[in-house]
Amino acid sequence: MLRIATIIAAVALAASGASAQTTLNANPTANNGGNTGWGIFFDLSAATPLIVTGATTASTAAAGATFSIEIFTRMGSGLGGPVGSGPGSSPAGWTSLGMVTVTQGATASGISLPFALPNFSIAGGQTTGVALVFTGAGPRYFGTGTPPIQQFTDGTLTLDTGDVRTVPFTTSGSFFSSRGLVGEIMYVPEPSSFALLGVAGASLLLVLRRRRVP
């Protein structure tokens, strides 16, 4: 039975790796920006279960330079202010998924190369608040003044973007909205355990059971 479980797990892993990645485009260019330590906040809502896998984003970095982003998520919306209020004014409810190294693209203060995110799931009908906190460069984004929050959707994933805080998760600093993500969000469908196996995996399972592999 252990050998069966090992083979099934290998098939499932291969099937999950073959899932098609989808890209949701946000703003293509930036017209505003901030400094290192600032955080950009936005919401992701899923119509069906999915896994967020990667992104691109704009920054103030030089062409080809590297900088760091710490990714935070929370259940429910992460948007709303002003300073001293709203989800982004406190660490309560937020979870750090870790820090990633990001490489700027060929244009200074432009969009980064694609980077992998610590994968996180969003259930169907669920909204997840996301914060990207920059170190070594500042965020670049779209928006001046107080325009409405922007929305981008492909029918499966919806991005509502966004807010910027100069001192994230505290009641100090400055709050700006709307300030929209410049770049992309990448995701894959979250498969069920049977879907991971697929037809080939299910057939393999039947063969192994018939042969009673020890």
C-alpha positions in Angstrom: 0.0 0.0 0.0 2.9 2.4 0.7 4.2 1.9 -2.8 0.7 2.6 -4.2 0.5 5.8 -2.2 4.0 6.9 -3.4 3.1 6.3 -7.1 -0.2 8.1 -6.7 1.5 11.1 -5.1 4.0 11.2 -7.9 1.3 11.2 -10.5 -0.6 13.9 -8.6 2.5 16.1 -8.4 3.1 15.8 -12.2 -0.6 16.5 -12.9 -0.6 19.6 -10.7 2.6 20.9 -12.3 0.9 20.6 -15.7 -2.0 23.0 -14.7 -2.3 25.9 -17.0 -1.3 29.2 -15.4 -3.5 32.2 -16.1 -2.4 35.8 -16.0 -4.7 38.7 -14.9 -3.4 42.0 -16.2 -3.6 45.1 -14.0 -2.4 48.6 -15.0 0.2 48.5 -17.7 2.0 51.8 -16.7 2.6 53.8 -13.5 2.1 57.5 -13.0 3.0 57.7 -9.3 5.3 56.0 -6.7 6.7 55.9 -3.2 9.7 54.9 -1.1 11.2 51.8 0.3 9.2 50.5 3.3 5.9 51.5 1.7 3.2 48.9 1.2 0.6 48.5 -1.6 -2.7 46.8 -0.6 -5.3 45.1 -2.8 -8.0 42.5 -2.8 -8.2 39.2 -4.7 -11.6 37.5 -5.1 -12.1 34.1 -6.7 -15.2 32.8 -8.4 -13.9 29.2 -8.2 -11.1 27.8 -6.1 -7.6 28.8 -7.3 -4.0 29.2 -6.2 -2.1 32.4 -6.6 1.4 31.6 -7.9 3.2 34.7 -9.1 3.1 38.3 -10.1 4.9 41.3 -11.6 4.9 44.7 -10.1 6.4 48.2 -10.8 9.0 49.7 -8.5 11.5 52.6 -8.3 14.5 50.3 -8.9 17.1 50.7 -11.6 16.9 48.5 -14.7 18.0 45.0 -13.8 18.4 45.8 -10.0 17.0 43.5 -7.3 14.8 44.4 -4.4 12.7 42.5 -1.8 9.0 42.3 -1.2 7.3 40.8 1.8 3.9 39.3 1.1 1.1 39.5 3.6 -2.5 38.1 3.3 -5.6 38.2 5.4 -9.1 36.7 5.2 -11.5 39.4 3.8 -10.7 42.8 2.4 -7.4 44.5 3.2 -8.6 47.9 1.8 -9.8 51.0 3.6 -8.5 53.9 5.6 -7.7 56.6 6.4 -4.6 56.6 8.6 -5.3 55.1 12.0 -8.2 52.9 10.7 -8.8 50.2 8.3 -7.3 46.7 8.0 -3.9 48.0 6.9 -3.5 50.1 10.1 -2.8 47.0 12.3 -1.0 43.7 11.9 -4.1 42.0 13.4 -5.5 39.4 11.0 -2.5 39.5 8.6 -0.1 36.6 8.0 3.4 37.1 6.5 4.0 34.5 3.7 7.7 35.5 3.6 10.1 37.6 1.6 10.9 37.2 -2.1 13.6 38.7 -4.2 12.4 40.6 -7.3 14.4 41.7 -10.3 13.5 44.8 -12.1 12.9 44.6 -15.8 14.8 46.4 -18.6 13.3 49.9 -17.7 14.2 51.8 -14.6 11.1 52.6 -12.5 9.2 50.2 -14.7 7.7 46.7 -14.3 9.6 43.8 -12.7 10.3 40.4 -14.2 7.8 37.8 -13.2 8.5 36.4 -9.7 7.1 33.4 -7.8 4.9 34.2 -4.8 4.6 31.9 -1.8 1.5 30.1 -3.1 -1.8 30.8 -1.4 -5.3 29.5 -2.1 -8.5 31.4 -2.5 -11.7 29.5 -2.1 -14.6 30.1 -4.5 -16.6 33.2 -3.3 -13.8 34.3 -1.0 -11.9 37.6 -0.9 -8.3 37.7 0.3 -6.6 40.9 1.2 -3.0 41.2 0.0 -0.2 43.6 1.0 3.2 43.9 -0.7 5.8 45.7 1.4 8.9 46.9 -0.5 12.5 46.9 0.7 15.4 48.2 -1.3 13.1 50.1 -3.7 9.7 51.8 -3.5 6.5 50.7 -5.2 5.3 52.4 -8.4 1.6 52.4 -9.0 -1.3 54.0 -10.9 -3.4 56.8 -9.4 -3.3 60.3 -8.1 -5.8 62.1 -5.9 -8.8 60.1 -4.7 -10.2 58.2 -7.7 -12.4 55.1 -7.2 -10.8 51.8 -6.5 -10.0 50.1 -9.8 -11.2 46.6 -10.7 -9.8 44.1 -13.1 -11.3 40.7 -13.7 -11.3 37.7 -16.1 -14.4 36.2 -14.6 -12.5 33.8 -12.4 -10.2 36.1 -10.5 -11.0 39.7 -9.6 -8.5 42.3 -8.5 -9.7 45.4 -6.6 -6.8 47.8 -6.3 -5.8 49.5 -4.1 -4.3 51.5 -1.2 -0.8 52.6 -0.3 0.5 53.1 3.2 3.9 54.6 4.0 4.1 52.8 7.4 2.1 49.6 6.9 0.3 47.9 9.8 0.6 50.9 12.1 -1.6 53.9 12.9 1.2 56.4 11.7 2.4 57.5 8.3 0.3 58.4 5.3 -2.6 56.7 3.5 -3.3 57.1 -0.2 -6.2 55.7 -2.2 -6.8 54.7 -4.9 -3.3 53.5 -5.9 -3.6 50.6 -8.3 -1.2 47.7 -8.8 0.9 48.0 -12.0 1.7 44.6 -13.3 0.1 41.1 -13.3 -1.2 38.4 -11.0 -0.7 34.7 -12.0 -2.8 31.8 -10.8 -3.8 28.2 -11.5 -7.0 26.4 -10.7 -7.0 24.6 -7.4 -7.7 21.0 -8.4 -9.6 18.4 -6.4 -7.7 15.3 -5.3 -9.3 13.2 -8.0 -8.7 15.9 -10.7 -5.0 15.8 -9.7 -4.9 12.1 -10.5 -6.7 12.6 -13.9 -7.6 9.7 -16.1 -4.1 8.3 -16.2 -3.7 8.3 -12.5 -7.1 6.7 -11.9 -6.2 4.0 -14.4 -2.9 3.4 -12.7 -4.6 3.1 -9.3 -7.0 0.4 -10.7 -4.1 -1.5 -12.2 -2.1 -1.4 -9.0 -5.1 -2.5 -6.9 -5.7 -5.5 -9.2 -2.1 -6.5 -9.0 -2.2 -6.1 -5.2 1.2 -4.4 -5.1 2.6 -4.8 -1.6 
